[in-house]
């Protein structure tokens, strides 16, 4: 993980609030690999850098299993 990428993380709760989905739905997306995440200091964090990169490359659909846990 690059230094810049480490700044592009957020908690699952924050991601849910930013996107307007329930915390339970955001947790489910992280658990099943629908959105990119990684573990940092024992906490599962949403990887906004990778999500943004994929969106900029044209990714429009996100499905369970798209992202393996790192």
C-alpha positions, 0 to 999 in steps of 0.5 A, spaced: 500 500 500 502 506 498 502 512 502 497 516 498 493 510 498 493 509 506 489 516 506 483 513 502 480 509 507 474 510 511 470 505 516 464 501 514 460 506 518 462 512 514 462 509 507 455 507 509 453 514 511 457 517 505 453 513 500 446 513 504 446 505 505 444 502 511 450 500 515 448 493 515 448 493 507 455 496 507 457 491 512 454 485 507 458 488 501 465 488 505 464 481 507 462 478 501 467 482 497 462 487 493 466 493 495 474 493 496 476 493 503 482 491 507 484 490 514 488 496 518 490 495 525 484 490 526 479 494 523 476 492 516 476 499 512 473 500 505 479 502 500 476 508 497 482 509 493 481 502 489 474 504 488 475 510 485 480 507 481 475 502 478 470 507 477 475 512 473 476 505 469 469 505 467 467 499 472 459 500 473 457 494 476 459 491 483 458 484 485 459 479 490 466 476 490 469 482 485 474 484 491 478 479 495 479 481 502 487 483 503 
